[in-house]
């Protein structure tokens, strides 16, 4: 089981704003933030559901190749809300909300590229 993950981003402030808006519909919020002076390397920001961050941004040279991260949603409406919020926050469409039956029956997802081109997905798995 994965405990947490993250991506490196070129514009830390811009990415914090993007992820705060994009992930709010799935219940994630900015929970922790540490400056580079404290971490000994990068500015970092942790998003998740209280009390523990699960997704971290690192202000640094972006990952290459770009990263794909998928977040689980509890409804199709959450997937739709993520997509709308992410696009409004400056994300680029990489797959509008819809069923992806080629993955499996009930796979409903949306894909957005963040400001650095990371492929961010929110998926709902219907029973």
N, C-alpha and C positions, 0 to 999 in steps of 0.2 A: 504494500500500500504506500502511496506517495504522501508524504507529510506536507511538503510545500515545494514550490518551484518559482521561477521568475524569468525575466528577460532584462537584457541591457538596452538602454534607450539613450538616444543622442541628446534630446532636450528633456531634461528631468521634469521641469515645471510644466511643460506642455503635456507630457505623457501622464503626469499625475492628474491633471485636469481631465484628460481624455478618459483614463481608466475610472476615475471617480464617477463620471457621468455614464460611461458605457456599462459598468458593472453594477451600478445602483439597482437596476431592475431585477437582478438576480440575488439581491440582498447583501452584496459586498460593499464595504466602505473602507476608506483609509483608516487603518487602526494604529499604525506605528510609523514613525519616521525617524531616521537617524542621519546626521550629517557625516560627511566624509571624515571630518576630524575625529569623530567617535569610532567609526568603523575601521579607520586606518586605510581606507581605499576609496569607496564610492559613496555618494549620497544614496540612501535606500529608502523605499517606502513600501509598507506592507498592507495589502488589501485582503479582506476576508469578512467572515461573520464573527462577531465578538465571541470569545475574547482573543482569538488567535489568527494572525494573518496566515494565509495560505499561498498568496501570490505576491511576489516581490518585484519591484522595479529597481534597477541599479543604473544610476547615472554614469554611463561609460560609453565607449565605442560599441555600437549595436552589434548583436550577434550576427555572424554571417557564416553559413546561410541563415536567413531569417527563421524564426521559430514558429511552430504551430502549437497553440495551447487551447484546449477545449474545456469549457466549464459546463457542469451539469445544471440543468434547470428542472423545476418540478412541474412545468406546464408549457404548452405551446405559446400561451400568452406571454410568458416570461421571455421566450426566445424572440418573439416579435418585438417586445418592449426593448430588449437589449439591442436589436438591430436598429430600431428607430433612434434610440439614444446614442448609439455609437456613431451612426451616420451624422446625426445632428452635431455631435462633438468633434467632427472632422475626420472620422474614419472613412475608408474607401470600401465600397461594395466588393465582396469577393464571393458572394453567394447569398442571395436573398432568402428569407425564411421559407422553408418548405420541407416536404418529405424527401428523404434520400433512401428509398427502398432498396437500392443496390447495396447499402451498408447492412441493413436488416429492416424487417417490417417494423413500423412505428418509430423510425429514426427521423426526428424532425429537428432541423438545425438551421443556423444562419452563420455566415462567415463575414468578417470585416477585417481589413488591413488597418493596423494601428498607424500612428504617425511615422514609424520607422519601417513599416512593411511587414511586421509580424502578423501572421494569420491567426486571428482570435475567433474562436467558435463558441457558440452556446448551443447545447444540444439537450433535447428532451427525448427520453426513451419511453414511448408508450408501451403498455403491456400487451 
